[in-house]
């Protein structure tokens, strides 16, 4: 009958042999270091998940009736990863065309959505 240790992978058996040769103080140090490495690995996984989550737009459906200002709020929440400064000039120009020149809200919102999509694709290329 095989011992439980002999069924372990080679690296784990080697680690157990090394561990058994250490005194109590060094075993505690090794244990602390192993806990540190596990915590570091868990933190990296959480960061990777957060980055992946940031890359995906938030699915906020467009309401049938929506003002241009409400659309800007929705799109800002939909694409939180986009640098707002990068699209501020164009977005302001579109909003102004609606407010001062009477361009229909639906048309301006379509253009705003296209603008945010464009900047989202730029964001993805930089990642």
PERADA-V672347 format. One record per residue. RES is the residue in three letters. PSI is psi in whole degrees, 0 to 359 (* if undefined). Layout:
res->RES psi->PSI
res->RES psi->PSI
This chain:
res->UNK psi->135
res->UNK psi->143
res->UNK psi->155
res->UNK psi->328
res->UNK psi->320
res->UNK psi->342
res->UNK psi->354
res->UNK psi->155
res->UNK psi->156
res->UNK psi->314
res->UNK psi->321
res->UNK psi->321
res->UNK psi->318
res->UNK psi->318
res->UNK psi->319
res->UNK psi->320
res->UNK psi->314
res->UNK psi->316
res->UNK psi->317
res->UNK psi->339
res->UNK psi->347
res->UNK psi->151
res->UNK psi->172
res->UNK psi->319
res->UNK psi->316
res->UNK psi->330
res->UNK psi->318
res->UNK psi->320
res->UNK psi->315
res->UNK psi->318
res->UNK psi->315
res->UNK psi->318
res->UNK psi->320
res->UNK psi->319
res->UNK psi->318
res->UNK psi->313
res->UNK psi->320
res->UNK psi->317
res->UNK psi->318
res->UNK psi->317
res->UNK psi->316
res->UNK psi->319
res->UNK psi->318
res->UNK psi->320
res->UNK psi->319
res->UNK psi->320
res->UNK psi->318
res->UNK psi->319
res->UNK psi->321
res->UNK psi->320
res->UNK psi->316
res->UNK psi->321
res->UNK psi->321
res->UNK psi->327
res->UNK psi->333
res->UNK psi->130
res->UNK psi->151
res->UNK psi->131
res->UNK psi->98
res->UNK psi->107
res->UNK psi->149
res->UNK psi->124
res->UNK psi->159
res->UNK psi->314
res->UNK psi->121
res->UNK psi->137
res->UNK psi->164
res->UNK psi->320
res->UNK psi->317
res->UNK psi->324
res->UNK psi->319
res->UNK psi->316
res->UNK psi->315
res->UNK psi->315
res->UNK psi->326
res->UNK psi->322
res->UNK psi->327
res->UNK psi->323
res->UNK psi->65
res->UNK psi->343
res->UNK psi->348
res->UNK psi->137
res->UNK psi->113
res->UNK psi->327
res->UNK psi->328
res->UNK psi->331
res->UNK psi->6
res->UNK psi->312
res->UNK psi->310
res->UNK psi->319
res->UNK psi->319
res->UNK psi->318
res->UNK psi->318
res->UNK psi->317
res->UNK psi->321
res->UNK psi->320
res->UNK psi->330
res->UNK psi->311
res->UNK psi->319
res->UNK psi->331
res->UNK psi->356
res->UNK psi->19
res->UNK psi->136
res->UNK psi->140
res->UNK psi->316
res->UNK psi->321
res->UNK psi->318
res->UNK psi->319
res->UNK psi->319
res->UNK psi->316
res->UNK psi->324
res->UNK psi->317
res->UNK psi->318
res->UNK psi->320
res->UNK psi->314
res->UNK psi->319
res->UNK psi->315
res->UNK psi->315
res->UNK psi->331
res->UNK psi->318
res->UNK psi->324
res->UNK psi->317
res->UNK psi->314
res->UNK psi->321
res->UNK psi->329
res->UNK psi->342
res->UNK psi->*
